[in-house]
């Protein structure tokens, strides 16, 4: 009987591990082709926390990453500023959209969204802009 318990325990641990790996991820861990849902939770202080949960692209999902841009630091490694990041994200994400989707943004049912660093996340190592395809009316599939 003891070997059966060990096998069952091993199966439970393997399933739990797989569930954790398929769980939420930070924006800095997303890569081109990742599909995800936005998952909202509340922390112990009552603050709303939104994370990304990577999902299979064959199922309906909130967004898909189509470009990841490394943001160059300002002088001395400082945060480059909201305006510089906004200019970079708009020009690079808009230019890459057509190649990824096959239609210009204004001819597509999809919209462009971004996950980008702010001054707080920059100091934590978030130096990338994720360009996202979203469909606000229906989940992407």
C-alpha positions as CSV (number, residue, x, y, z in Angstrom):
1,X,0.0,0.0,0.0
2,X,2.9,2.4,0.7
3,X,4.2,2.4,-2.9
4,X,0.7,3.4,-4.1
5,X,0.6,6.4,-1.7
6,X,4.1,7.5,-3.0
7,X,2.9,7.3,-6.6
8,X,-0.2,9.3,-5.9
9,X,1.8,11.9,-4.0
10,X,4.2,12.1,-7.0
11,X,1.3,12.7,-9.4
12,X,-0.2,15.4,-7.1
13,X,3.2,17.2,-7.0
14,X,3.6,17.0,-10.7
15,X,0.1,18.4,-11.3
16,X,0.7,21.2,-8.8
17,X,4.1,22.0,-10.5
18,X,2.5,22.2,-13.9
19,X,-0.3,24.5,-12.6
20,X,2.3,26.9,-11.1
21,X,4.2,26.9,-14.4
22,X,1.1,27.8,-16.3
23,X,0.1,30.5,-13.8
24,X,0.7,34.2,-13.8
25,X,3.8,35.8,-15.1
26,X,5.3,39.3,-15.1
27,X,5.3,41.5,-18.1
28,X,9.1,41.1,-18.3
29,X,8.7,37.4,-18.9
30,X,6.4,37.6,-21.8
31,X,7.7,36.8,-25.3
32,X,6.5,37.1,-28.9
33,X,3.6,34.7,-29.5
34,X,2.5,34.4,-25.9
35,X,-1.2,34.6,-25.4
36,X,-2.6,35.6,-22.0
37,X,-5.5,36.7,-19.9
38,X,-5.4,39.6,-17.5
39,X,-6.0,38.2,-14.0
40,X,-7.1,40.7,-11.3
41,X,-6.6,40.0,-7.6
42,X,-6.5,42.0,-4.4
43,X,-3.5,42.1,-2.1
44,X,-3.5,42.1,1.7
45,X,-3.7,45.9,1.7
46,X,-6.8,45.9,-0.6
47,X,-4.9,47.1,-3.7
48,X,-6.0,45.7,-7.0
49,X,-3.2,43.8,-8.7
50,X,-3.3,42.8,-12.3
51,X,-1.1,40.0,-13.6
52,X,-0.8,38.1,-16.9
53,X,-1.7,34.4,-17.0
54,X,-0.2,32.8,-20.1
55,X,-2.8,30.5,-21.9
56,X,-2.9,28.3,-25.0
57,X,-3.4,30.5,-28.0
58,X,-6.0,28.1,-29.5
59,X,-8.4,29.1,-26.7
60,X,-10.0,32.6,-26.3
61,X,-7.6,35.0,-24.6
62,X,-7.4,38.7,-23.7
63,X,-4.2,39.5,-25.6
64,X,-1.2,38.3,-27.6
65,X,2.3,39.6,-27.6
66,X,3.5,40.5,-31.2
67,X,6.7,42.5,-30.4
68,X,9.0,43.0,-27.5
69,X,11.1,46.1,-27.5
70,X,14.2,46.6,-25.4
71,X,14.1,50.2,-24.1
72,X,17.5,51.9,-24.1
73,X,18.3,53.6,-20.8
74,X,18.9,57.3,-20.5
75,X,22.3,58.6,-19.5
76,X,23.7,56.7,-16.6
77,X,21.1,53.9,-16.8
78,X,18.3,56.3,-15.7
79,X,14.6,55.9,-16.6
80,X,14.3,57.5,-20.1
81,X,10.9,59.2,-19.3
82,X,7.3,58.6,-20.2
83,X,7.5,60.7,-23.4
84,X,10.5,58.8,-24.8
85,X,8.9,55.4,-24.0
86,X,5.6,56.6,-25.5
87,X,7.3,57.7,-28.8
88,X,9.2,54.4,-29.0
89,X,6.2,52.2,-28.3
90,X,3.9,54.0,-30.8
91,X,6.4,54.0,-33.7
92,X,7.7,50.5,-33.3
93,X,4.4,48.8,-32.3
94,X,2.5,50.5,-35.0
95,X,5.1,49.5,-37.6
96,X,5.2,45.8,-36.6
97,X,1.4,45.4,-36.4
98,X,0.7,45.0,-40.1
99,X,3.5,42.4,-40.5
100,X,2.2,40.3,-37.7
101,X,-1.6,40.6,-38.3
102,X,-1.6,41.0,-42.1
103,X,-3.7,44.2,-42.0
104,X,-3.0,47.8,-41.1
105,X,-4.3,48.7,-37.6
106,X,-7.1,50.9,-39.1
107,X,-8.3,48.0,-41.2
108,X,-8.2,45.4,-38.5
109,X,-10.8,44.4,-35.8
110,X,-7.9,44.2,-33.4
111,X,-6.4,47.1,-31.4
112,X,-2.9,47.8,-30.2
113,X,-2.1,47.9,-26.5
114,X,1.1,48.0,-24.6
115,X,2.7,46.9,-21.4
116,X,5.6,49.2,-20.6
117,X,7.9,50.2,-17.8
118,X,7.2,53.1,-15.6
119,X,9.7,54.8,-13.2
120,X,9.0,52.2,-10.4
121,X,9.2,49.1,-12.5
122,X,12.3,50.4,-14.3
123,X,14.2,50.4,-11.1
124,X,13.1,46.7,-10.6
125,X,14.6,45.7,-14.0
126,X,11.6,46.1,-16.3
127,X,13.2,47.6,-19.5
128,X,10.9,46.2,-22.2
129,X,7.8,47.3,-24.0
130,X,5.4,44.5,-24.9
131,X,3.3,45.3,-28.0
132,X,-0.1,43.5,-27.7
133,X,-2.9,42.6,-30.0
134,X,-6.3,42.9,-28.3
135,X,-9.9,42.8,-29.3
136,X,-11.9,44.8,-26.8
137,X,-15.3,43.5,-28.0
138,X,-14.4,39.7,-28.0
139,X,-11.5,37.7,-26.7
140,X,-8.9,37.0,-29.3
141,X,-8.8,33.5,-30.7
